[in-house]
Amino acid sequence: MNDTLDLRINHAPTTLRELAVGRLRQAIVEGRFPGGHRLVERTLCDQLGVSRSVVREAIRYLEAEGLVEILPRVGPVVATLDWPRARQIYDIRRLLEADAAAACARRADDSVKQRLRSALARIRAAFAGAPPAELLAATTAFYEVIFTAAGHDIAWEIVQRLNGRISRLRALTLASSDRSTSGQAHMERICDAICSGNAAAAARAVNDHLRDAAEVARKSLGAAE
């Protein structure tokens, strides 16, 4: 047996299905395909320039993410973003993110702090006028640093499974002017608390951020008090 055999793939190829999923996910997250929008295979084939089988695979993938639902006698539609579902997502995020931020604050070394500050700088640049997709990507990267540095890999996997729905809510709330503290200011507080090694303050900053964002989402989705 050849022990020197190297079967690693350093750069995984991007498949048509992955590209189609990314384009459709972005259209849903940015609201170009609103909740209830019917996803017609033939139309999507023309819009994406791919085969029907690729479109079907992409729709199945987005259904697993909770961004698409299959309705009887209608077919695939963009899942409706309502407050009862959004509230559950915020509750899950509060549990996972506050704990990860506290653990990150306790464990962060100079390298982690630098990575977190770099991620925050990317968020600042995105708030200054980058496309919405860049702000969402920058925010996801910020949290990835926190979870991985905290050693909360399983929790990050759970967050990733919810990422499509989380991104829809972020697109709704991050740049909103209808909040007492801006999304960027909340990220600054989280970063400062972690970099100062204050676990309690880090958890508190995350909870404040998500409480504020949840209230914006509740109002935007038309939920009653």
PyMOL commands that place a pseudoatom at each C-alpha (Angstrom):
pseudoatom trace, name=CA, resn=MET, resi=1, chain=A, elem=C, hetatm=0, pos=[0.000, 0.000, 0.000]
pseudoatom trace, name=CA, resn=ASN, resi=2, chain=A, elem=C, hetatm=0, pos=[1.336, 3.426, -0.961]
pseudoatom trace, name=CA, resn=ASP, resi=3, chain=A, elem=C, hetatm=0, pos=[1.454, 5.542, 2.229]
pseudoatom trace, name=CA, resn=THR, resi=4, chain=A, elem=C, hetatm=0, pos=[2.426, 8.638, 0.246]
pseudoatom trace, name=CA, resn=LEU, resi=5, chain=A, elem=C, hetatm=0, pos=[-0.766, 8.637, -1.831]
pseudoatom trace, name=CA, resn=ASP, resi=6, chain=A, elem=C, hetatm=0, pos=[-2.393, 12.060, -1.470]
pseudoatom trace, name=CA, resn=LEU, resi=7, chain=A, elem=C, hetatm=0, pos=[-6.088, 12.192, -2.348]
pseudoatom trace, name=CA, resn=ARG, resi=8, chain=A, elem=C, hetatm=0, pos=[-6.818, 15.636, -0.971]
pseudoatom trace, name=CA, resn=ILE, resi=9, chain=A, elem=C, hetatm=0, pos=[-8.783, 18.120, -3.058]
pseudoatom trace, name=CA, resn=ASN, resi=10, chain=A, elem=C, hetatm=0, pos=[-7.480, 21.549, -2.144]
pseudoatom trace, name=CA, resn=HIS, resi=11, chain=A, elem=C, hetatm=0, pos=[-10.036, 23.523, -4.127]
pseudoatom trace, name=CA, resn=ALA, resi=12, chain=A, elem=C, hetatm=0, pos=[-13.428, 21.887, -4.356]
pseudoatom trace, name=CA, resn=PRO, resi=13, chain=A, elem=C, hetatm=0, pos=[-15.148, 22.709, -7.662]
pseudoatom trace, name=CA, resn=THR, resi=14, chain=A, elem=C, hetatm=0, pos=[-18.273, 24.828, -7.543]
pseudoatom trace, name=CA, resn=THR, resi=15, chain=A, elem=C, hetatm=0, pos=[-21.116, 22.899, -9.123]
pseudoatom trace, name=CA, resn=LEU, resi=16, chain=A, elem=C, hetatm=0, pos=[-24.003, 24.335, -11.116]
pseudoatom trace, name=CA, resn=ARG, resi=17, chain=A, elem=C, hetatm=0, pos=[-26.309, 23.295, -8.300]
pseudoatom trace, name=CA, resn=GLU, resi=18, chain=A, elem=C, hetatm=0, pos=[-24.251, 25.288, -5.771]
pseudoatom trace, name=CA, resn=LEU, resi=19, chain=A, elem=C, hetatm=0, pos=[-24.287, 28.322, -8.042]
pseudoatom trace, name=CA, resn=ALA, resi=20, chain=A, elem=C, hetatm=0, pos=[-28.050, 28.012, -8.558]
pseudoatom trace, name=CA, resn=VAL, resi=21, chain=A, elem=C, hetatm=0, pos=[-28.645, 27.618, -4.818]
pseudoatom trace, name=CA, resn=GLY, resi=22, chain=A, elem=C, hetatm=0, pos=[-26.536, 30.700, -4.119]
pseudoatom trace, name=CA, resn=ARG, resi=23, chain=A, elem=C, hetatm=0, pos=[-28.364, 32.853, -6.663]
pseudoatom trace, name=CA, resn=LEU, resi=24, chain=A, elem=C, hetatm=0, pos=[-31.814, 31.747, -5.514]
pseudoatom trace, name=CA, resn=ARG, resi=25, chain=A, elem=C, hetatm=0, pos=[-30.899, 32.112, -1.844]
pseudoatom trace, name=CA, resn=GLN, resi=26, chain=A, elem=C, hetatm=0, pos=[-29.644, 35.642, -2.454]
pseudoatom trace, name=CA, resn=ALA, resi=27, chain=A, elem=C, hetatm=0, pos=[-32.821, 36.578, -4.335]
pseudoatom trace, name=CA, resn=ILE, resi=28, chain=A, elem=C, hetatm=0, pos=[-34.926, 35.311, -1.421]
pseudoatom trace, name=CA, resn=VAL, resi=29, chain=A, elem=C, hetatm=0, pos=[-32.802, 36.880, 1.324]
pseudoatom trace, name=CA, resn=GLU, resi=30, chain=A, elem=C, hetatm=0, pos=[-32.760, 40.268, -0.418]
pseudoatom trace, name=CA, resn=GLY, resi=31, chain=A, elem=C, hetatm=0, pos=[-36.533, 40.162, -0.948]
pseudoatom trace, name=CA, resn=ARG, resi=32, chain=A, elem=C, hetatm=0, pos=[-36.463, 39.997, -4.745]
pseudoatom trace, name=CA, resn=PHE, resi=33, chain=A, elem=C, hetatm=0, pos=[-38.428, 36.761, -4.370]
pseudoatom trace, name=CA, resn=PRO, resi=34, chain=A, elem=C, hetatm=0, pos=[-40.836, 37.636, -1.516]
pseudoatom trace, name=CA, resn=GLY, resi=35, chain=A, elem=C, hetatm=0, pos=[-42.665, 35.205, 0.725]
pseudoatom trace, name=CA, resn=GLY, resi=36, chain=A, elem=C, hetatm=0, pos=[-45.331, 33.303, -1.193]
pseudoatom trace, name=CA, resn=HIS, resi=37, chain=A, elem=C, hetatm=0, pos=[-43.625, 33.848, -4.560]
pseudoatom trace, name=CA, resn=ARG, resi=38, chain=A, elem=C, hetatm=0, pos=[-44.176, 30.776, -6.732]
pseudoatom trace, name=CA, resn=LEU, resi=39, chain=A, elem=C, hetatm=0, pos=[-40.973, 29.204, -8.035]
pseudoatom trace, name=CA, resn=VAL, resi=40, chain=A, elem=C, hetatm=0, pos=[-41.771, 28.031, -11.566]
pseudoatom trace, name=CA, resn=GLU, resi=41, chain=A, elem=C, hetatm=0, pos=[-39.147, 25.600, -12.838]
pseudoatom trace, name=CA, resn=ARG, resi=42, chain=A, elem=C, hetatm=0, pos=[-39.289, 26.666, -16.480]
pseudoatom trace, name=CA, resn=THR, resi=43, chain=A, elem=C, hetatm=0, pos=[-38.940, 30.343, -15.574]
pseudoatom trace, name=CA, resn=LEU, resi=44, chain=A, elem=C, hetatm=0, pos=[-36.035, 29.622, -13.227]
pseudoatom trace, name=CA, resn=CYS, resi=45, chain=A, elem=C, hetatm=0, pos=[-34.309, 27.558, -15.907]
pseudoatom trace, name=CA, resn=ASP, resi=46, chain=A, elem=C, hetatm=0, pos=[-34.432, 30.564, -18.215]
pseudoatom trace, name=CA, resn=GLN, resi=47, chain=A, elem=C, hetatm=0, pos=[-33.371, 33.036, -15.511]
pseudoatom trace, name=CA, resn=LEU, resi=48, chain=A, elem=C, hetatm=0, pos=[-30.460, 30.926, -14.286]
pseudoatom trace, name=CA, resn=GLY, resi=49, chain=A, elem=C, hetatm=0, pos=[-29.480, 29.368, -17.595]
pseudoatom trace, name=CA, resn=VAL, resi=50, chain=A, elem=C, hetatm=0, pos=[-29.423, 25.843, -16.153]
pseudoatom trace, name=CA, resn=SER, resi=51, chain=A, elem=C, hetatm=0, pos=[-31.330, 22.603, -16.685]
pseudoatom trace, name=CA, resn=ARG, resi=52, chain=A, elem=C, hetatm=0, pos=[-34.554, 21.638, -14.943]
pseudoatom trace, name=CA, resn=SER, resi=53, chain=A, elem=C, hetatm=0, pos=[-32.749, 18.952, -12.936]
pseudoatom trace, name=CA, resn=VAL, resi=54, chain=A, elem=C, hetatm=0, pos=[-30.379, 21.586, -11.505]
pseudoatom trace, name=CA, resn=VAL, resi=55, chain=A, elem=C, hetatm=0, pos=[-33.307, 23.820, -10.587]
pseudoatom trace, name=CA, resn=ARG, resi=56, chain=A, elem=C, hetatm=0, pos=[-35.056, 20.914, -8.855]
pseudoatom trace, name=CA, resn=GLU, resi=57, chain=A, elem=C, hetatm=0, pos=[-31.931, 20.100, -6.855]
pseudoatom trace, name=CA, resn=ALA, resi=58, chain=A, elem=C, hetatm=0, pos=[-31.564, 23.740, -5.832]
pseudoatom trace, name=CA, resn=ILE, resi=59, chain=A, elem=C, hetatm=0, pos=[-35.195, 23.925, -4.737]
pseudoatom trace, name=CA, resn=ARG, resi=60, chain=A, elem=C, hetatm=0, pos=[-34.825, 20.769, -2.634]
pseudoatom trace, name=CA, resn=TYR, resi=61, chain=A, elem=C, hetatm=0, pos=[-31.722, 22.219, -0.995]
pseudoatom trace, name=CA, resn=LEU, resi=62, chain=A, elem=C, hetatm=0, pos=[-33.476, 25.504, -0.173]
pseudoatom trace, name=CA, resn=GLU, resi=63, chain=A, elem=C, hetatm=0, pos=[-36.477, 23.589, 1.140]
pseudoatom trace, name=CA, resn=ALA, resi=64, chain=A, elem=C, hetatm=0, pos=[-34.133, 21.875, 3.622]
pseudoatom trace, name=CA, resn=GLU, resi=65, chain=A, elem=C, hetatm=0, pos=[-32.907, 25.348, 4.688]
pseudoatom trace, name=CA, resn=GLY, resi=66, chain=A, elem=C, hetatm=0, pos=[-36.473, 26.468, 5.333]
pseudoatom trace, name=CA, resn=LEU, resi=67, chain=A, elem=C, hetatm=0, pos=[-36.434, 29.103, 2.589]
pseudoatom trace, name=CA, resn=VAL, resi=68, chain=A, elem=C, hetatm=0, pos=[-38.792, 27.199, 0.280]
pseudoatom trace, name=CA, resn=GLU, resi=69, chain=A, elem=C, hetatm=0, pos=[-41.895, 25.171, 1.018]
pseudoatom trace, name=CA, resn=ILE, resi=70, chain=A, elem=C, hetatm=0, pos=[-43.872, 22.839, -1.241]
pseudoatom trace, name=CA, resn=LEU, resi=71, chain=A, elem=C, hetatm=0, pos=[-47.607, 23.551, -1.255]
pseudoatom trace, name=CA, resn=PRO, resi=72, chain=A, elem=C, hetatm=0, pos=[-50.195, 21.021, -2.453]
pseudoatom trace, name=CA, resn=ARG, resi=73, chain=A, elem=C, hetatm=0, pos=[-51.489, 21.801, -5.975]
pseudoatom trace, name=CA, resn=VAL, resi=74, chain=A, elem=C, hetatm=0, pos=[-49.183, 24.836, -6.099]
pseudoatom trace, name=CA, resn=GLY, resi=75, chain=A, elem=C, hetatm=0, pos=[-45.663, 23.486, -5.939]
pseudoatom trace, name=CA, resn=PRO, resi=76, chain=A, elem=C, hetatm=0, pos=[-42.587, 25.250, -4.555]
pseudoatom trace, name=CA, resn=VAL, resi=77, chain=A, elem=C, hetatm=0, pos=[-43.008, 28.759, -3.159]
pseudoatom trace, name=CA, resn=VAL, resi=78, chain=A, elem=C, hetatm=0, pos=[-40.798, 31.040, -1.112]
pseudoatom trace, name=CA, resn=ALA, resi=79, chain=A, elem=C, hetatm=0, pos=[-41.523, 30.349, 2.561]
pseudoatom trace, name=CA, resn=THR, resi=80, chain=A, elem=C, hetatm=0, pos=[-43.438, 33.088, 4.335]
pseudoatom trace, name=CA, resn=LEU, resi=81, chain=A, elem=C, hetatm=0, pos=[-41.397, 34.924, 6.943]
pseudoatom trace, name=CA, resn=ASP, resi=82, chain=A, elem=C, hetatm=0, pos=[-43.746, 35.462, 9.882]
pseudoatom trace, name=CA, resn=TRP, resi=83, chain=A, elem=C, hetatm=0, pos=[-43.223, 36.545, 13.459]
pseudoatom trace, name=CA, resn=PRO, resi=84, chain=A, elem=C, hetatm=0, pos=[-43.923, 33.179, 15.207]
pseudoatom trace, name=CA, resn=ARG, resi=85, chain=A, elem=C, hetatm=0, pos=[-41.131, 31.545, 13.174]
pseudoatom trace, name=CA, resn=ALA, resi=86, chain=A, elem=C, hetatm=0, pos=[-38.836, 34.539, 13.495]
pseudoatom trace, name=CA, resn=ARG, resi=87, chain=A, elem=C, hetatm=0, pos=[-39.272, 34.595, 17.287]
pseudoatom trace, name=CA, resn=GLN, resi=88, chain=A, elem=C, hetatm=0, pos=[-38.149, 30.964, 17.512]
pseudoatom trace, name=CA, resn=ILE, resi=89, chain=A, elem=C, hetatm=0, pos=[-35.037, 31.751, 15.476]
pseudoatom trace, name=CA, resn=TYR, resi=90, chain=A, elem=C, hetatm=0, pos=[-34.158, 34.674, 17.756]
pseudoatom trace, name=CA, resn=ASP, resi=91, chain=A, elem=C, hetatm=0, pos=[-34.678, 32.487, 20.835]
pseudoatom trace, name=CA, resn=ILE, resi=92, chain=A, elem=C, hetatm=0, pos=[-32.295, 29.868, 19.429]
pseudoatom trace, name=CA, resn=ARG, resi=93, chain=A, elem=C, hetatm=0, pos=[-29.756, 32.529, 18.488]
pseudoatom trace, name=CA, resn=ARG, resi=94, chain=A, elem=C, hetatm=0, pos=[-29.852, 34.054, 21.970]
pseudoatom trace, name=CA, resn=LEU, resi=95, chain=A, elem=C, hetatm=0, pos=[-29.047, 30.710, 23.573]
pseudoatom trace, name=CA, resn=LEU, resi=96, chain=A, elem=C, hetatm=0, pos=[-26.241, 29.789, 21.183]
pseudoatom trace, name=CA, resn=GLU, resi=97, chain=A, elem=C, hetatm=0, pos=[-24.654, 33.176, 20.451]
pseudoatom trace, name=CA, resn=ALA, resi=98, chain=A, elem=C, hetatm=0, pos=[-24.577, 34.554, 23.986]
pseudoatom trace, name=CA, resn=ASP, resi=99, chain=A, elem=C, hetatm=0, pos=[-22.918, 31.370, 25.235]
pseudoatom trace, name=CA, resn=ALA, resi=100, chain=A, elem=C, hetatm=0, pos=[-20.423, 31.382, 22.352]
pseudoatom trace, name=CA, resn=ALA, resi=101, chain=A, elem=C, hetatm=0, pos=[-19.535, 35.050, 22.905]
pseudoatom trace, name=CA, resn=ALA, resi=102, chain=A, elem=C, hetatm=0, pos=[-18.920, 34.448, 26.616]
pseudoatom trace, name=CA, resn=ALA, resi=103, chain=A, elem=C, hetatm=0, pos=[-16.734, 31.413, 25.885]
pseudoatom trace, name=CA, resn=CYS, resi=104, chain=A, elem=C, hetatm=0, pos=[-14.866, 33.330, 23.198]
pseudoatom trace, name=CA, resn=ALA, resi=105, chain=A, elem=C, hetatm=0, pos=[-14.159, 36.174, 25.649]
pseudoatom trace, name=CA, resn=ARG, resi=106, chain=A, elem=C, hetatm=0, pos=[-12.668, 33.688, 28.105]
pseudoatom trace, name=CA, resn=ARG, resi=107, chain=A, elem=C, hetatm=0, pos=[-10.505, 31.960, 25.489]
pseudoatom trace, name=CA, resn=ALA, resi=108, chain=A, elem=C, hetatm=0, pos=[-9.557, 34.658, 22.977]
pseudoatom trace, name=CA, resn=ASP, resi=109, chain=A, elem=C, hetatm=0, pos=[-5.844, 35.161, 22.456]
pseudoatom trace, name=CA, resn=ASP, resi=110, chain=A, elem=C, hetatm=0, pos=[-4.211, 37.942, 20.436]
pseudoatom trace, name=CA, resn=SER, resi=111, chain=A, elem=C, hetatm=0, pos=[-4.725, 36.050, 17.181]
pseudoatom trace, name=CA, resn=VAL, resi=112, chain=A, elem=C, hetatm=0, pos=[-8.460, 35.631, 17.777]
pseudoatom trace, name=CA, resn=LYS, resi=113, chain=A, elem=C, hetatm=0, pos=[-8.820, 39.272, 18.778]
pseudoatom trace, name=CA, resn=GLN, resi=114, chain=A, elem=C, hetatm=0, pos=[-7.100, 40.350, 15.581]
pseudoatom trace, name=CA, resn=ARG, resi=115, chain=A, elem=C, hetatm=0, pos=[-9.364, 38.141, 13.485]
pseudoatom trace, name=CA, resn=LEU, resi=116, chain=A, elem=C, hetatm=0, pos=[-12.426, 39.500, 15.249]
pseudoatom trace, name=CA, resn=ARG, resi=117, chain=A, elem=C, hetatm=0, pos=[-11.326, 43.113, 14.748]
pseudoatom trace, name=CA, resn=SER, resi=118, chain=A, elem=C, hetatm=0, pos=[-10.648, 42.381, 11.068]
pseudoatom trace, name=CA, resn=ALA, resi=119, chain=A, elem=C, hetatm=0, pos=[-14.130, 40.889, 10.736]
pseudoatom trace, name=CA, resn=LEU, resi=120, chain=A, elem=C, hetatm=0, pos=[-15.570, 43.982, 12.418]
pseudoatom trace, name=CA, resn=ALA, resi=121, chain=A, elem=C, hetatm=0, pos=[-13.651, 46.242, 10.009]
pseudoatom trace, name=CA, resn=ARG, resi=122, chain=A, elem=C, hetatm=0, pos=[-15.266, 44.357, 7.131]
pseudoatom trace, name=CA, resn=ILE, resi=123, chain=A, elem=C, hetatm=0, pos=[-18.685, 45.003, 8.700]
pseudoatom trace, name=CA, resn=ARG, resi=124, chain=A, elem=C, hetatm=0, pos=[-17.904, 48.725, 9.022]
pseudoatom trace, name=CA, resn=ALA, resi=125, chain=A, elem=C, hetatm=0, pos=[-16.933, 48.866, 5.346]
pseudoatom trace, name=CA, resn=ALA, resi=126, chain=A, elem=C, hetatm=0, pos=[-20.106, 47.032, 4.370]
pseudoatom trace, name=CA, resn=PHE, resi=127, chain=A, elem=C, hetatm=0, pos=[-22.282, 49.432, 6.375]
pseudoatom trace, name=CA, resn=ALA, resi=128, chain=A, elem=C, hetatm=0, pos=[-20.582, 52.303, 4.542]
pseudoatom trace, name=CA, resn=GLY, resi=129, chain=A, elem=C, hetatm=0, pos=[-22.265, 51.382, 1.274]
pseudoatom trace, name=CA, resn=ALA, resi=130, chain=A, elem=C, hetatm=0, pos=[-21.462, 47.844, 0.155]
pseudoatom trace, name=CA, resn=PRO, resi=131, chain=A, elem=C, hetatm=0, pos=[-24.183, 45.699, -1.454]
pseudoatom trace, name=CA, resn=PRO, resi=132, chain=A, elem=C, hetatm=0, pos=[-26.537, 43.954, 1.024]
pseudoatom trace, name=CA, resn=ALA, resi=133, chain=A, elem=C, hetatm=0, pos=[-24.991, 40.573, 0.226]
pseudoatom trace, name=CA, resn=GLU, resi=134, chain=A, elem=C, hetatm=0, pos=[-21.585, 41.807, 1.436]
pseudoatom trace, name=CA, resn=LEU, resi=135, chain=A, elem=C, hetatm=0, pos=[-23.030, 43.051, 4.736]
pseudoatom trace, name=CA, resn=LEU, resi=136, chain=A, elem=C, hetatm=0, pos=[-24.680, 39.679, 5.318]
pseudoatom trace, name=CA, resn=ALA, resi=137, chain=A, elem=C, hetatm=0, pos=[-21.479, 37.810, 4.433]
pseudoatom trace, name=CA, resn=ALA, resi=138, chain=A, elem=C, hetatm=0, pos=[-19.407, 40.069, 6.701]
pseudoatom trace, name=CA, resn=THR, resi=139, chain=A, elem=C, hetatm=0, pos=[-21.787, 39.542, 9.613]
pseudoatom trace, name=CA, resn=THR, resi=140, chain=A, elem=C, hetatm=0, pos=[-21.733, 35.769, 9.133]
pseudoatom trace, name=CA, resn=ALA, resi=141, chain=A, elem=C, hetatm=0, pos=[-17.909, 35.837, 9.093]
pseudoatom trace, name=CA, resn=PHE, resi=142, chain=A, elem=C, hetatm=0, pos=[-17.902, 37.852, 12.350]
pseudoatom trace, name=CA, resn=TYR, resi=143, chain=A, elem=C, hetatm=0, pos=[-19.980, 35.219, 14.115]
pseudoatom trace, name=CA, resn=GLU, resi=144, chain=A, elem=C, hetatm=0, pos=[-17.947, 32.393, 12.628]
pseudoatom trace, name=CA, resn=VAL, resi=145, chain=A, elem=C, hetatm=0, pos=[-14.843, 33.793, 14.343]
pseudoatom trace, name=CA, resn=ILE, resi=146, chain=A, elem=C, hetatm=0, pos=[-16.725, 33.879, 17.653]
pseudoatom trace, name=CA, resn=PHE, resi=147, chain=A, elem=C, hetatm=0, pos=[-18.095, 30.332, 17.446]
pseudoatom trace, name=CA, resn=THR, resi=148, chain=A, elem=C, hetatm=0, pos=[-14.905, 28.701, 16.209]
pseudoatom trace, name=CA, resn=ALA, resi=149, chain=A, elem=C, hetatm=0, pos=[-12.703, 30.535, 18.710]
pseudoatom trace, name=CA, resn=ALA, resi=150, chain=A, elem=C, hetatm=0, pos=[-15.110, 29.493, 21.470]
pseudoatom trace, name=CA, resn=GLY, resi=151, chain=A, elem=C, hetatm=0, pos=[-14.765, 25.868, 20.399]
pseudoatom trace, name=CA, resn=HIS, resi=152, chain=A, elem=C, hetatm=0, pos=[-18.515, 25.677, 19.789]
pseudoatom trace, name=CA, resn=ASP, resi=153, chain=A, elem=C, hetatm=0, pos=[-18.280, 23.787, 16.499]
pseudoatom trace, name=CA, resn=ILE, resi=154, chain=A, elem=C, hetatm=0, pos=[-21.535, 21.856, 16.898]
pseudoatom trace, name=CA, resn=ALA, resi=155, chain=A, elem=C, hetatm=0, pos=[-23.425, 25.038, 17.785]
pseudoatom trace, name=CA, resn=TRP, resi=156, chain=A, elem=C, hetatm=0, pos=[-21.992, 26.690, 14.668]
pseudoatom trace, name=CA, resn=GLU, resi=157, chain=A, elem=C, hetatm=0, pos=[-23.267, 23.767, 12.564]
pseudoatom trace, name=CA, resn=ILE, resi=158, chain=A, elem=C, hetatm=0, pos=[-26.743, 24.383, 13.970]
pseudoatom trace, name=CA, resn=VAL, resi=159, chain=A, elem=C, hetatm=0, pos=[-26.487, 28.094, 13.178]
pseudoatom trace, name=CA, resn=GLN, resi=160, chain=A, elem=C, hetatm=0, pos=[-25.339, 27.259, 9.647]
pseudoatom trace, name=CA, resn=ARG, resi=161, chain=A, elem=C, hetatm=0, pos=[-28.429, 25.102, 9.100]
pseudoatom trace, name=CA, resn=LEU, resi=162, chain=A, elem=C, hetatm=0, pos=[-30.530, 28.123, 10.029]
pseudoatom trace, name=CA, resn=ASN, resi=163, chain=A, elem=C, hetatm=0, pos=[-28.354, 30.534, 8.086]
pseudoatom trace, name=CA, resn=GLY, resi=164, chain=A, elem=C, hetatm=0, pos=[-30.792, 31.122, 5.229]
pseudoatom trace, name=CA, resn=ARG, resi=165, chain=A, elem=C, hetatm=0, pos=[-33.572, 32.171, 7.576]
pseudoatom trace, name=CA, resn=ILE, resi=166, chain=A, elem=C, hetatm=0, pos=[-31.153, 34.099, 9.798]
pseudoatom trace, name=CA, resn=SER, resi=167, chain=A, elem=C, hetatm=0, pos=[-29.908, 36.001, 6.736]
pseudoatom trace, name=CA, resn=ARG, resi=168, chain=A, elem=C, hetatm=0, pos=[-33.485, 36.916, 5.750]
pseudoatom trace, name=CA, resn=LEU, resi=169, chain=A, elem=C, hetatm=0, pos=[-34.015, 38.402, 9.197]
pseudoatom trace, name=CA, resn=ARG, resi=170, chain=A, elem=C, hetatm=0, pos=[-30.649, 40.167, 9.138]
pseudoatom trace, name=CA, resn=ALA, resi=171, chain=A, elem=C, hetatm=0, pos=[-31.508, 41.732, 5.790]
pseudoatom trace, name=CA, resn=LEU, resi=172, chain=A, elem=C, hetatm=0, pos=[-34.717, 42.964, 7.400]
pseudoatom trace, name=CA, resn=THR, resi=173, chain=A, elem=C, hetatm=0, pos=[-33.148, 44.414, 10.543]
pseudoatom trace, name=CA, resn=LEU, resi=174, chain=A, elem=C, hetatm=0, pos=[-29.421, 45.218, 10.265]
pseudoatom trace, name=CA, resn=ALA, resi=175, chain=A, elem=C, hetatm=0, pos=[-29.687, 48.414, 8.255]
pseudoatom trace, name=CA, resn=SER, resi=176, chain=A, elem=C, hetatm=0, pos=[-32.994, 49.498, 9.789]
pseudoatom trace, name=CA, resn=SER, resi=177, chain=A, elem=C, hetatm=0, pos=[-33.186, 53.013, 11.197]
pseudoatom trace, name=CA, resn=ASP, resi=178, chain=A, elem=C, hetatm=0, pos=[-36.046, 51.928, 13.475]
pseudoatom trace, name=CA, resn=ARG, resi=179, chain=A, elem=C, hetatm=0, pos=[-33.859, 50.753, 16.358]
pseudoatom trace, name=CA, resn=SER, resi=180, chain=A, elem=C, hetatm=0, pos=[-32.440, 52.377, 19.466]
pseudoatom trace, name=CA, resn=THR, resi=181, chain=A, elem=C, hetatm=0, pos=[-28.901, 51.189, 18.686]
pseudoatom trace, name=CA, resn=SER, resi=182, chain=A, elem=C, hetatm=0, pos=[-27.589, 50.502, 15.175]
pseudoatom trace, name=CA, resn=GLY, resi=183, chain=A, elem=C, hetatm=0, pos=[-26.560, 47.014, 14.131]
pseudoatom trace, name=CA, resn=GLN, resi=184, chain=A, elem=C, hetatm=0, pos=[-22.986, 48.198, 13.693]
pseudoatom trace, name=CA, resn=ALA, resi=185, chain=A, elem=C, hetatm=0, pos=[-22.891, 49.660, 17.198]
pseudoatom trace, name=CA, resn=HIS, resi=186, chain=A, elem=C, hetatm=0, pos=[-24.059, 46.349, 18.628]
pseudoatom trace, name=CA, resn=MET, resi=187, chain=A, elem=C, hetatm=0, pos=[-21.279, 44.515, 16.787]
pseudoatom trace, name=CA, resn=GLU, resi=188, chain=A, elem=C, hetatm=0, pos=[-18.767, 47.019, 18.176]
pseudoatom trace, name=CA, resn=ARG, resi=189, chain=A, elem=C, hetatm=0, pos=[-19.948, 46.307, 21.724]
pseudoatom trace, name=CA, resn=ILE, resi=190, chain=A, elem=C, hetatm=0, pos=[-19.721, 42.547, 21.229]
pseudoatom trace, name=CA, resn=CYS, resi=191, chain=A, elem=C, hetatm=0, pos=[-16.204, 42.861, 19.829]
pseudoatom trace, name=CA, resn=ASP, resi=192, chain=A, elem=C, hetatm=0, pos=[-15.045, 45.211, 22.599]
pseudoatom trace, name=CA, resn=ALA, resi=193, chain=A, elem=C, hetatm=0, pos=[-16.382, 42.916, 25.332]
pseudoatom trace, name=CA, resn=ILE, resi=194, chain=A, elem=C, hetatm=0, pos=[-14.714, 39.843, 23.868]
pseudoatom trace, name=CA, resn=CYS, resi=195, chain=A, elem=C, hetatm=0, pos=[-11.398, 41.606, 23.290]
pseudoatom trace, name=CA, resn=SER, resi=196, chain=A, elem=C, hetatm=0, pos=[-11.403, 42.868, 26.878]
pseudoatom trace, name=CA, resn=GLY, resi=197, chain=A, elem=C, hetatm=0, pos=[-11.984, 39.324, 28.149]
pseudoatom trace, name=CA, resn=ASN, resi=198, chain=A, elem=C, hetatm=0, pos=[-15.292, 40.225, 29.808]
pseudoatom trace, name=CA, resn=ALA, resi=199, chain=A, elem=C, hetatm=0, pos=[-17.476, 37.139, 29.329]
pseudoatom trace, name=CA, resn=ALA, resi=200, chain=A, elem=C, hetatm=0, pos=[-20.530, 38.558, 31.102]
pseudoatom trace, name=CA, resn=ALA, resi=201, chain=A, elem=C, hetatm=0, pos=[-20.411, 41.769, 29.063]
pseudoatom trace, name=CA, resn=ALA, resi=202, chain=A, elem=C, hetatm=0, pos=[-20.035, 39.778, 25.829]
pseudoatom trace, name=CA, resn=ALA, resi=203, chain=A, elem=C, hetatm=0, pos=[-23.123, 37.690, 26.580]
pseudoatom trace, name=CA, resn=ARG, resi=204, chain=A, elem=C, hetatm=0, pos=[-25.025, 40.814, 27.597]
pseudoatom trace, name=CA, resn=ALA, resi=205, chain=A, elem=C, hetatm=0, pos=[-24.030, 42.621, 24.381]
pseudoatom trace, name=CA, resn=VAL, resi=206, chain=A, elem=C, hetatm=0, pos=[-25.280, 39.689, 22.283]
pseudoatom trace, name=CA, resn=ASN, resi=207, chain=A, elem=C, hetatm=0, pos=[-28.573, 39.569, 24.201]
pseudoatom trace, name=CA, resn=ASP, resi=208, chain=A, elem=C, hetatm=0, pos=[-29.071, 43.321, 23.799]
pseudoatom trace, name=CA, resn=HIS, resi=209, chain=A, elem=C, hetatm=0, pos=[-28.344, 43.071, 20.087]
pseudoatom trace, name=CA, resn=LEU, resi=210, chain=A, elem=C, hetatm=0, pos=[-30.787, 40.228, 19.504]
pseudoatom trace, name=CA, resn=ARG, resi=211, chain=A, elem=C, hetatm=0, pos=[-33.488, 41.767, 21.683]
pseudoatom trace, name=CA, resn=ASP, resi=212, chain=A, elem=C, hetatm=0, pos=[-33.235, 44.970, 19.641]
pseudoatom trace, name=CA, resn=ALA, resi=213, chain=A, elem=C, hetatm=0, pos=[-33.203, 43.103, 16.312]
pseudoatom trace, name=CA, resn=ALA, resi=214, chain=A, elem=C, hetatm=0, pos=[-36.146, 40.922, 17.343]
pseudoatom trace, name=CA, resn=GLU, resi=215, chain=A, elem=C, hetatm=0, pos=[-38.217, 44.001, 18.145]
pseudoatom trace, name=CA, resn=VAL, resi=216, chain=A, elem=C, hetatm=0, pos=[-37.458, 45.504, 14.724]
pseudoatom trace, name=CA, resn=ALA, resi=217, chain=A, elem=C, hetatm=0, pos=[-38.407, 42.205, 13.086]
pseudoatom trace, name=CA, resn=ARG, resi=218, chain=A, elem=C, hetatm=0, pos=[-41.639, 41.983, 15.083]
pseudoatom trace, name=CA, resn=LYS, resi=219, chain=A, elem=C, hetatm=0, pos=[-42.693, 45.442, 13.939]
pseudoatom trace, name=CA, resn=SER, resi=220, chain=A, elem=C, hetatm=0, pos=[-41.600, 44.848, 10.343]
pseudoatom trace, name=CA, resn=LEU, resi=221, chain=A, elem=C, hetatm=0, pos=[-43.536, 41.579, 10.150]
pseudoatom trace, name=CA, resn=GLY, resi=222, chain=A, elem=C, hetatm=0, pos=[-46.668, 43.237, 11.477]
pseudoatom trace, name=CA, resn=ALA, resi=223, chain=A, elem=C, hetatm=0, pos=[-46.945, 41.202, 14.657]
pseudoatom trace, name=CA, resn=ALA, resi=224, chain=A, elem=C, hetatm=0, pos=[-49.283, 42.356, 17.410]
pseudoatom trace, name=CA, resn=GLU, resi=225, chain=A, elem=C, hetatm=0, pos=[-48.040, 43.184, 20.895]
for i in range(1, 225): cmd.bond("trace and resi %d" % i, "trace and resi %d" % (i + 1))
show_as sticks, trace
zoom trace
